[in-house]
Amino acid sequence: MEITIREIQKSDNQLLATIIRSCFHDFNVATDGTVYVDPTTDNLYELFQQENSALFVAEADGELCGCCGIFPTEGLPENCAELVKFYIAKDFRGKGLGKMLMEESIEFAKKSGYQSIYIESLPEFSTAVSIYEKQGFKYLEKPLGNSGHSGCNLWMIKHL
């Protein structure tokens, strides 16, 4: 399997939105107050035109199969960005793509001058949470910033 990691293109919008929403069904996760109902999920290319943000996508043999990015979410502490949109399509999980995407995102955050990375998630996404832990993210007792994702109840931070 040939893996390519690249930045999002406008033509990726619809398929990425489908991948993201399918993950909620795959893991039987409630969607209220999450990226599932966030209107920006359908327009990720446009969202990631914001300065100091990037969304990386993985392709396996030319097929789009996941994403992960860094975004300067409003209300976060100074020099802190959020790791966002970390989703892998069902048929491509367990192949190391998530780790590759996350590491690309963390490198981008470092190069952009961020000193910490924040994550919001849900316990149902236990595989992703396990990757966060292995990457050195530590649990927080309450959310940071203004992501608008009130349905998330797990918060973590990593100092770079």
RADA-V867276 format. One record per residue. PSI is psi in whole degrees, -180 to 180 (* if undefined). NEAR is the number of other C-alpha atoms within 8 Angstrom. Layout:
PSI:NEAR
PSI:NEAR
This chain:
124:4
121:7
134:8
131:8
127:10
171:7
156:8
148:10
156:7
-37:8
-11:5
-16:10
-56:12
-45:9
-39:8
-42:11
-40:10
-45:8
-47:13
-49:13
-33:9
-30:9
-35:12
-38:12
-42:8
-37:8
8:8
54:7
136:8
143:5
-17:10
134:7
25:12
178:12
-24:8
-42:11
0:9
124:8
-22:6
-17:7
-27:10
-6:8
52:10
-37:10
-47:12
-42:7
-42:8
19:11
-10:8
142:6
145:5
30:8
157:11
142:13
121:14
141:14
150:14
137:14
137:13
117:11
41:7
-3:7
126:6
129:11
1:12
174:15
163:15
142:16
-179:15
134:16
137:12
73:10
135:10
137:7
-3:7
158:11
160:7
140:4
25:8
134:12
168:14
136:11
123:13
163:9
46:9
94:12
139:11
134:14
146:12
-47:7
-7:4
5:9
152:10
14:5
7:6
1:7
-40:12
-44:14
-42:8
-45:9
-43:15
-44:11
-37:8
-42:9
-43:15
-40:10
-41:8
-44:10
-43:13
-48:10
-27:7
-3:7
6:7
147:12
-12:10
158:11
133:15
148:13
141:10
139:10
-166:10
146:9
-28:8
-26:7
55:9
-32:8
-45:6
-43:8
-39:10
-39:8
-42:9
-47:9
-44:9
-27:7
0:6
14:7
141:11
146:8
145:8
159:9
-16:5
164:5
158:8
154:8
-174:9
62:9
-25:7
5:6
72:9
-15:8
-16:8
139:11
20:9
127:11
138:14
160:11
149:12
128:10
131:7
*:7
